[in-house]
């Protein structure tokens, strides 16, 4: 998987203090941001799946389809 640059990960212009970082530090920061976004995605997915425990078993398929899980 090709790594994205920090500018690709952050919407809008980079703050001047971040833009002034050397390229290797920006790459490190981009990797950290990407890792945090992946973790957030998986945590939200896990939370959504755990909420299905509150839905009656016979309705889970329909609910999953409706919320696209």
N, C-alpha and C positions, 0 to 999 in steps of 0.2 A: 504494500500500500504506500503510495507516494505521500510524503508528509506535506501538509499545507503550510504556507508561510503565516506568520502572525497577522499580516495585513489581510489575508484571506479569511482568517478565523474571526477577526474583530470587525464588526460593522462600523463604518465610518472611518475617519482618520485616526491614526495612532496618536496618542498623546505625545508631545514633544520629548518628554523624558524617556518614553519607551522607544520612540523612533531613533533616539540618540544612542541606544544600546548597541554594542558591537553585534555583528551578524550571528556569532555563535551563541550569544546570550539571548538574542531574539528567537533563535531556533529552539533553544532550551525552554523558553517561555511558551512558545507555540506548542511544543510537545506537552507541557504541563496543562495548558488550556485544553488541548485535544483529549488528553487523558481524563480531565475533569468532566468534559462534555460526555465522553463515553460512559463514565461512572454514573453521571446523572441519568443518562438514558436507561441504563440497566437497573438503577435503583427505582426509577419511575415504572419501568416494566414490572419489576418485582412487586411494587406496591399495588399496581393495577391488578396483577394476578392474585394477590392475596385478598383483594376486595371481592373477588369472585366467590370466596368462601361464604360471603354473606348472602349470595344469591342462591335460591333453591336450585338444586342439582338439575332438574328438568328444564330450567330456563337458561342455564349457563351458556349453552351453545348459541342461543339467540342473542344473548347479551354480548358475548364475545364477538359475534358477527357485527352487531350494531356499533360497537366501539372499536372494531377492527383490531382485536388482539390476536 
